[in-house]
């Protein structure tokens, strides 16, 4: 196991550790000499790094997506950690453990897969259940569905992120369908499971996250339509009218034409799918922004273009660093907010369900 990780680095610390190279740029100093500008990463985050001296010795030794061993010092630049690299070498894959470098879900992929299959097994509509089983029984789809991130960087951008996102939406869908009497729960679930399924081919996630050629050319909505069409050819009795509803949910789940949807949602389940997707993605993006922000001072994160805002670090805001005083016996003040007791979470709920209960997005079930 590597050490230290990005989230363990401290200012003025001399470190020797390993990273994945997320980006590499060769730049010029004012005097014309070359220097390297890098973004290095491991499973806990990314780090801005510069190599100012002896660059010609290592210029062609490594590239983006290579693993490197670096030695350098951690400094502070614009209120963020930045590494000045003294030495760097490319590492062979035999020297690394991949799970040290790639962010992944905190939940076990096999456990999430069983939960997803259980949700499908309990569906009542035989046609929608049959379609989902045909999709999930495909070995290549099943392998990728357990592994894929939900996005390249905006939300759930980690291995297993797609299935974690879908399971979170399943929990919210169940609550929403119980609240709104006109919602067909099985139809909504079908949209939840299929809306982003094209991302398993839209993205590369073997070494860092990027768009595949197919993703660049076609995009996940079109890929999902093709995947569903392939499976429906094996289900000749699938009702054509229901097929159009499923396809519409996939086509419209981004909600607006300017967000990439060819159609806007035009029936209740499609509208609800869009907002559940939007809510879950934004809540995860907010969590990741606050948790991974590298600002050393202040209670706000850096500006996030996807969320169009900076986020408040609530814990730091409510509990600022103590100001030294002359009174040795001074006691810390009580916290401004005391967390309420956590409601019990049903055994079948996902980790994301627990997070949403904590955030107040879902209400705990009342005892009978």
N, C-alpha and C positions, 0 to 999 in steps of 0.2 A: 504494500500500500504506500502511495506517495505521501510525502509530508514536506512542508506544509501545503495546505490547500489555499486557494485564493482568499477565502473568507477568514483565514487565520493570519494573514500578513499584517504586519504592523509597520508604521513609519520608522525610518532609520534602521530597519532590520536588514542585516546581511543574510541572504538566503541562497541556497542551492537546491533546486527542485526541478520538476518536470512539468511540461504543459503540452497541450495541443495548440498548434498554430492556427488561429482562426483567420487571420489576415496578415499579409506581408507587403509592405510598400518600401521601395527604394527611393529615398528623397535626397535633396541637396541642401547642404548648409549654405549660408550666405557667401562663404568663401569658395564654394564650388565642390567641397568634399562631400562624399556620400555618407548617409546614415540610414539606419533601418528603423522603420516605424511598424510595430507589431501589435496585434491583439492576441494575447495568450489566454487559454481557458482550461478549466477543469470542471468537474461536475458541480462545483459550488459557485461558479461565476467566471467573469472574464477580467483581464488586467491589461491596461495600456502599458506598453513597454517600448523603450528606445535603446538602440545601440549606437553610440556616438563615435567610438574609436575602433580601429582595426577591422573595419567592416569588410574590406576587400578580402580578408582571410576567410570569411564565412559566407560571402555573398551568395554563392551558388551551392551551399552545403545543405540547405533545406528549403522547403516550399510550404505553401498553405496546405493544411491537413496533415502535415508531418508532426511527429512527436519530437520534442526537443528537451534537452537538459540545459538549464541555464543557471548562471551564477551572477548575482548582482545585488543591488541595494534598493530598498523600497523608500521612495521619497514622496512628497506631497506636491501635487501640481493642480492648481484650480480646485482645491479642496477635495481632491481624489488621490488615492494611491497611484503611483506610477513607478515602474521598475526601470532603473538604469542598468542595462546588461553589460557585464564585463566579459563573460565567456558564454558561448553557446555551441552545442553540438547536436546533430541529428541522432535520434535514438532508433534502434531497430524495434520492430513490433514485439519481438520476443522479450524485450526489456520492460514492457508495460502491461498493466492490467486495464483493459478497456473501460471497465466500470468506474475507474478513477477519473475519467476525463469527460464522460458524457452524462449530462443531467438526465435523471430518470424518475419515474413515479415512485413515491414512497410505498405504494401498494404492490403486492406481488402480481405479476402479469397473469399467472395461471389462476389465481384467486379471482381476479377481475373477469377473466374469460368465463369462468364457471358461473359467476353472478349474471353476466350478460346472457349466457345460454339459458339460465334458469328463468330470466324475465321473458324470453321468447317462448320457452316451453309452456308458460302459464297463459299465453295469449288465447283468446277465445275465437277470433276470426280465423277460420282454417285457410283462407286464401292468403291473407297477410302473413300468417305464421309460416305457411309453406314457402312464401317468397323469402322471408328472412332466413329460414333454415337452409334453403338452397344457396343463399349467399354465404352464410357462415360455415356451411359444410365444405366449402371449397378450401382445400388445404393451403393454397397460396394466399388467399384472402385471409384465412384464419391466422396464419403466421404473421402477416403484415399488420393485421388489425391489432394484434397484441403488442406490436413493437412501435408502430408509427407515432410521431408527435401529431398534435392537432394543428400546428402551424409552424412556420419557419422560425418566427420569433415573437409574434404578438401575444399569443396566449397558449398555455399548455405546450410550450415549446420544449418538450423533453420526451424521452423514450417512454412509451406507454401513455403519453398525453392524450391521444385520441380516444382510447377506450375509457380513460378516467373522465374525460369531458362528457362522453356519451352516457356513462353511468350516472354522473351528476345530473344530467338533463333528464334521465329516466326517473330519478327521485322527484325532481320538480314537476315532471309531466304527470306523475301519479297524483300529486297533491292538487295540481291545477285542474286535472280532469275531474277530480272529485268535487272541486269548487264550482266549476262551470258545467251546468247540466247538459248543455248542447254539444259537448266535446265527445267525439268517438275516441276512446282511450287507445284502442289497438291501432287506429289510423295514425294518431299522434305518435305512438311509440315507433311505428314503421318509419315515419319521417325522422325521428330522433336517431335511429340506428343507421339510416341510409344517407342523411343529408351531407355528411362529410366523408363518406366512404371512399370517394375518389382521391382523397389525400394520401391513401396508402400507395398510390402510384404517382401522384403529383410531386411528392417530396422524395429526396434522397436522405437517408438517415443512417447510413453505414459508417460515415466518418464526418461528423459535423452535419448540419442541416442546410440543405440547398434545394432548389427546384430541379427536378429531372427534366430531360428534354421534352418528354410528354407533358409534364406540368407546365413548361414554358409555352408549348405550342397549343395546348388544348384547355388546361385548367381542370380543377377537381369537379366542378359541376358537370361539365361535359363528360368527363371520365366516369362519373357516377351514373349518368344516364345510360352510357354504353354498358356498364357492368350490370345494371338492373335489366336492360333489354336482353342481354345475353342469358340471364337466368330465367326471364319470363318466356323465352322460347321453349324452355323445358317444362313450362306450366301452361299447357294449351287451354285449360279450363279457367284460367284467371280472368275475372270479369274486366272487360275493356274499360268500363266507366271508372272502376276502382283504380285501374292502372293509370288513368289520366290524373286522378287525385294524387297518387304517389309521386308521379313525375312532376306535377305542379309544385309539390312541397320541396322537392330537390331543387327545382329551377328557381324558386322564389325565396329560399331561406335566408338570403342576404338582406331581404326586405325592401331594397330600393334599387332602381335601375343603375344609379350612379355608384352603387356598391358592388356591382357585378352581376346582379340577378337579371336574367332575361325577362322575367315577369315579377310583378309585385304580388304578395299573398292575397288571395281572393276568396278564401273561406276560413272559418274560425280555426281549424287545426293548423292551417298554414301560417296564419298570423301568430298563433301561440308558439309554434315551432320557432319562428324567427325571433320572438322576444325571449324565449328560453335560451336559445343559442347566444343571443346578444348579451343577456344577463350573465350567463355562466362564463362567457369569454371575458367580459369586463371585470367580473369579480376576481377571476384568476389573474388577469393582467395587473390589477391593482395590488393583489397579494404579492406577486412576483416583483413588481416595481419597488414596493416598500422593503421587502425582504432582501432583495439583491442590490439595493442602492449602495453606492460606495462613497457617498458624501460623508466626510469625517465630522463636519460640524453643521449645526442647524437642524431644524425639525421638518424640513421639506426635502423631498427627493429632487433630482434633476427633472427637467421637463420631458414628458413622454409624448411624442408626436401621435402615437396611435390613440391614446386616451385624451389628447389635447389638453393636458394639465400636468402640473406637478402634484404629488400626493403628500399628504401630511403623515409623518411618522408619529402616530398617536401616542405611543408609549414614551417616546422621547419628549413630546410636547407636554404630556401630563407629568412626567417625571424627569425634569431637566437635571443635568449634572449638577451636583451640589456646589455652591460657591463657598470656598474656604472662609471660615470665620475664626475669631480669636477665642471663642468659647469652646473649650474642649469637650464639655459635657452636653453640647447641643444635640437634641434628638431629631431625627428626620421626621418631617411632617407626614401625616397619614396620606395615602393615595387619594386623589380627587374622585376617582371612580373605583368602586369595588365590584369585581365581576360577580354576576349572579351565579348561583349553583348551576352547573351544566345539566340540562335535561338528559334523561337516559336515551340512548340511541338503539333502535332495534338491531338485532344481530345481523339482519340482511342488508342493512344500509351501508353505503360506501363511505369511504373517508371523506369524500366531497359532501356527502349528506351531513356528516358531523360538522364540517366547516360551515355549511349553510345554516344549520341549527344555531351555531355560535353567533353567526352574523345576523340572525333574525330573519333570514330569507324564508325559511320554513318554520312552521310551528310544530312543536313536539306533539305527538299523539296524546290525547287525553285518556286517562284510564276509564274503562267501562264501569 
